[in-house]
């Protein structure tokens, strides 16, 4: 999906960061300290990149998860995840069809 500027706005792309094997995070293993550290790093990145929106991380009991982002492109999200130091298996740009 290509970014299109219209009336001063940039159409954002939906990007998912997938965790199948690397960096599995079962909810029972995530401590408050871990959440705080990740939140601080994420806040820094988002402050420096106001065109990026983090919508959340969802994981199942085995730790397989997905992060939901809106950004100009998938590469920007890849940079965000790497800045936080979070392992991932795949960063994919998606388009809503239904």
C-alpha positions in Angstrom: 0.0 0.0 0.0 1.5 3.3 -1.0 1.3 6.5 1.1 -0.8 9.2 -0.5 -0.7 12.8 0.6 -4.1 14.6 0.3 -4.9 17.9 1.8 -1.8 17.8 4.0 -2.6 14.3 5.4 -0.6 11.2 4.8 -2.6 8.0 4.5 -1.2 5.6 7.1 -0.4 1.9 6.5 -1.5 -0.8 8.9 1.5 -3.0 9.8 1.6 -6.1 11.9 4.7 -7.4 13.7 4.4 -11.2 14.0 6.0 -13.3 16.8 5.8 -17.0 16.1 9.1 -18.3 17.4 11.5 -15.5 18.3 10.7 -13.4 21.4 7.6 -15.3 22.4 6.0 -13.5 25.3 3.5 -15.7 27.3 1.5 -13.2 29.4 2.4 -15.0 32.6 6.1 -14.2 32.1 5.7 -10.4 31.5 6.6 -8.5 34.6 5.6 -4.9 35.5 9.2 -4.0 35.2 9.4 -5.4 31.7 6.2 -3.4 30.7 7.7 -0.2 32.2 11.0 -0.6 30.3 9.3 -1.4 27.0 6.8 1.5 27.5 9.7 4.0 28.1 11.6 2.9 25.0 8.4 2.9 22.9 7.5 6.4 24.2 10.9 7.7 23.2 10.5 6.3 19.6 7.0 7.6 19.3 7.9 11.1 20.5 10.6 11.2 17.8 8.2 9.8 15.2 4.8 11.4 15.6 3.6 9.9 12.4 3.6 6.4 14.0 0.9 4.9 16.1 1.3 1.8 18.3 -2.1 0.1 18.8 -1.0 -2.7 21.1 0.4 -6.2 21.5 -1.7 -9.3 21.8 -0.3 -12.7 22.8 -1.8 -16.1 23.5 -0.8 -18.3 26.5 2.0 -19.9 24.4 3.5 -16.4 23.7 2.7 -16.3 20.0 1.8 -12.7 19.4 1.0 -9.8 17.1 1.7 -6.0 17.4 -0.6 -3.7 15.6 0.8 -0.4 14.2 -0.1 2.4 11.9 2.8 4.1 10.1 3.9 5.5 6.8 5.4 2.1 5.9 6.6 -1.2 7.2 10.2 -0.1 7.4 9.4 2.6 9.9 7.7 0.0 12.1 10.7 -2.3 11.7 12.9 0.5 13.0 10.6 1.1 16.0 10.7 -2.6 17.0 14.4 -2.7 16.7 14.8 0.5 18.7 12.9 -1.1 21.5 15.0 -4.2 21.2 12.1 -6.5 20.7 12.6 -9.7 18.7 10.2 -10.5 15.9 9.7 -13.0 13.1 8.1 -10.9 10.5 6.9 -7.3 9.8 4.1 -7.3 7.3 2.1 -4.5 5.7 -1.6 -5.4 5.4 -4.6 -4.0 3.7 -8.2 -4.3 5.0 -10.4 -6.0 2.6 -13.6 -6.7 4.7 
